Amino acid sequence: MKYIDFLWALDYLSRYYPKYHSHEILNLADDIWKWLNNELPENSSSLIYLKSVFNSPSEAIKALWKEIQLMAGPFMNNN
């Protein structure tokens, strides 16, 4: 994943995807970022959930990137 591609996809979503700013994908991305930087307390429900679904922060980021690509794909490829 290239960082610029990630930003490009988020830019398209912010322009064209309804309710983008309240979407659960962004909340998940924020929690994953906090997990990656060890900013979540050990007893937080977010950390417990993330660890139950993903084996590592890098796996979580890859899964999140795939979801963002699926969401942004129709907006980035105009026919």
PAZAPA-4460 file (N, C-alpha, C; in steps of 0.05 Angstrom, whole numbers, plus 32768, in hexadecimal, padded with zeros to 4 digits):
% residues 79
    n_x    n_y    n_z   ca_x   ca_y   ca_z    c_x    c_y    c_z   seq   type   mol
   8011   7FE9   8000   8000   8000   8000   8012   8019   8000     1      M     A
   800C   802B   7FEE   801A   8044   7FEE   800A   8059   7FFC     2      K     A
   8018   8069   800C   800A   807D   801C   7FFA   8090   800A     3      Y     A
   8005   8098   7FF4   7FF8   80AB   7FE2   7FDE   809E   7FD7     4      I     A
   7FDE   8084   7FD1   7FC6   8077   7FC7   7FB1   8077   7FDD     5      D     A
   7FB9   8073   7FF6   7FA7   8073   800C   7F9A   808F   800F     6      F     A
   7FAA   80A4   800D   7F9F   80BF   800F   7F8D   80C5   7FF7     7      L     A
   7F94   80BB   7FE0   7F84   80C0   7FC8   7F68   80B3   7FCC     8      W     A
   7F68   809A   7FD6   7F4F   808C   7FDA   7F3E   809A   7FEF     9      A     A
   7F4A   80A3   8004   7F3B   80B2   8019   7F30   80CC   800E    10      L     A
   7F3F   80D9   7FFC   7F36   80F2   7FF0   7F1D   80ED   7FDF    11      D     A
   7F1D   80D8   7FCF   7F06   80D1   7FBF   7EEE   80CB   7FD1    12      Y     A
   7EF3   80BC   7FE6   7EDC   80B5   7FF8   7ED1   80CE   8005    13      L     A
   7EE2   80E1   800D   7ED8   80F9   801A   7EC8   810A   8007    14      S     A
   7ECE   8109   7FED   7EBF   8118   7FD9   7EA4   810B   7FD2    15      R     A
   7EA4   80F1   7FCE   7E8D   80E4   7FC1   7E7E   80D0   7FD2    16      Y     A
   7E89   80C7   7FE8   7E7C   80B2   7FF7   7E69   80BF   800C    17      Y     A
   7E50   80B7   800C   7E3D   80C3   8020   7E45   80BC   803D    18      P     A
   7E43   80CF   804E   7E48   80CC   806B   7E64   80C1   8070    19      K     A
   7E77   80CA   8060   7E93   80C1   8062   7E9E   80C7   807D    20      Y     A
   7E9A   80DE   8087   7EA7   80E6   80A1   7E9B   80D8   80B9    21      H     A
   7E84   80CC   80B7   7E79   80BD   80CD   7E7B   809F   80C8    22      S     A
   7E8A   8097   80B5   7E8B   807A   80AD   7E9C   806A   80C1    23      H     A
   7E93   8052   80C6   7EA1   8041   80DA   7EBD   8039   80D1    24      E     A
   7EC3   803A   80B7   7EDE   8034   80AD   7EF2   8048   80B9    25      I     A
   7EEA   8061   80BA   7EFC   8075   80C6   7F01   8071   80E4    26      L     A
   7EEC   8069   80F1   7EEF   8063   810E   7F02   804B   8112    27      N     A
   7EFE   8037   8101   7F10   8020   8102   7F2D   8028   80FB    28      L     A
   7F31   8039   80E7   7F4B   8042   80E0   7F58   8051   80F7    29      A     A
   7F49   8061   8105   7F54   8070   811C   7F5C   805C   8132    30      D     A
   7F4C   8048   8138   7F53   8034   814C   7F6B   8024   8144    31      D     A
   7F6D   801D   812B   7F85   800E   8122   7F9E   801F   8124    32      I     A
   7F9C   8038   811D   7FB3   804A   8120   7FBC   804C   813D    33      W     A
   7FA9   804F   814F   7FAF   8050   816B   7FBB   8036   8175    34      K     A
   7FB2   801F   816B   7FBD   8005   8172   7FDA   8003   8168    35      W     A
   7FDF   800C   8150   7FF9   800C   8145   800D   801C   8155    36      L     A
   8004   8032   8160   8015   8044   8170   8013   803F   818E    37      N     A
   8007   8029   8196   8004   8021   81B2   7FF7   8037   81C3    38      N     A
   7FE2   8043   81B8   7FD4   8059   81C6   7FBA   804F   81D2    39      E     A
   7FB3   8036   81CE   7F9A   802C   81DA   7FA1   801E   81F4    40      L     A
   7F91   8023   8209   7F96   8016   8222   7F90   7FF8   821F    41      P     A
   7F9E   7FE8   822F   7F9B   7FCA   822D   7F7F   7FC0   8232    42      E     A
   7F6F   7FCF   8241   7F55   7FC5   8248   7F3F   7FD2   8237    43      N     A
   7F47   7FE1   8221   7F33   7FEE   8211   7F24   7FDA   81FF    44      S     A
   7F0B   7FE0   81FB   7EFB   7FCE   81EB   7F04   7FCE   81CE    45      S     A
   7F0E   7FE4   81C4   7F19   7FE6   81A9   7F30   7FD3   81A5    46      S     A
   7F42   7FD3   81B8   7F5A   7FC2   81B6   7F52   7FA5   81B7    47      L     A
   7F40   7F9E   81C9   7F37   7F82   81CB   7F29   7F79   81B1    48      I     A
   7F19   7F8B   81A6   7F0C   7F84   818C   7F20   7F80   8176    49      Y     A
   7F33   7F93   8173   7F47   7F91   815E   7F58   7F78   8160    50      L     A
   7F5F   7F71   8179   7F70   7F59   817D   7F60   7F40   8177    51      K     A
   7F45   7F41   817B   7F35   7F29   8175   7F31   7F25   8157    52      S     A
   7F32   7F3A   8148   7F2E   7F39   812B   7F48   7F36   811B    53      V     A
   7F5C   7F45   8123   7F75   7F46   8115   7F8C   7F3B   8126    54      F     A
   7FA0   7F2F   8119   7FB7   7F25   8128   7FCC   7F3B   812E    55      N     A
   7FCD   7F4F   811D   7FE0   7F65   8121   7FD5   7F7F   8115    56      S     A
   7FE1   7F95   811D   7FD9   7FAF   8111   7FDE   7FAF   80F2    57      P     A
   7FF3   7FA3   80E9   7FF8   7FA3   80CC   7FE3   7F94   80BD    58      S     A
   7FD9   7F7E   80C8   7FC3   7F6F   80BB   7FAA   7F80   80BB    59      E     A
   7FA5   7F8F   80D0   7F8E   7FA0   80D1   7F90   7FB6   80BD    60      A     A
   7FA7   7FC2   80B9   7FAB   7FD7   80A5   7FA6   7FCC   8089    61      I     A
   7FB0   7FB5   8084   7FAC   7FA9   8069   7F8E   7FA4   8064    62      K     A
   7F80   7F9A   8077   7F63   7F95   8074   7F54   7FAF   8070    63      A     A
   7F5C   7FC3   807F   7F4F   7FDD   807D   7F54   7FEA   8061    64      L     A
   7F6D   7FE7   8057   7F74   7FF1   803D   7F63   7FE4   8027    65      W     A
   7F5F   7FCA   8029   7F4E   7FBC   8016   7F31   7FC7   8016    66      K     A
   7F27   7FCC   802E   7F0C   7FD6   8031   7F0A   7FF2   8024    67      E     A
   7F1D   8003   802A   7F1D   801E   801F   7F1F   801D   8000    68      I     A
   7F2F   800B   7FF6   7F31   8009   7FD9   7F17   8000   7FCC    69      Q     A
   7F09   7FED   7FDA   7EEF   7FE5   7FD0   7EDA   7FFB   7FD0    70      L     A
   7EDB   800B   7FE5   7EC8   8021   7FE7   7ECF   8037   7FD3    71      M     A
   7EE8   803E   7FCF   7EF0   8054   7FBE   7EF2   804D   7FA0    72      A     A
   7EF4   8033   7F9A   7EF8   802A   7F7F   7EE4   8035   7F6B    73      G     A
   7ECA   8033   7F70   7EB6   803D   7F5D   7EB9   805B   7F58    74      P     A
   7EC2   806A   7F6B   7EC4   8087   7F68   7EDE   808F   7F59    75      F     A
   7EF3   807E   7F5B   7F0C   8084   7F4E   7F0D   807B   7F31    76      M     A
   7EFC   8068   7F29   7EFC   805E   7F0E   7EE2   8065   7F00    77      N     A
   7EE2   807D   7EF6   7ECA   8086   7EE7   7EC9   8079   7ECB    78      N     A
   7EB2   8071   7EC3   7EAF   8065   7EA8   7EA9   8079   7E94    79      N     A
***
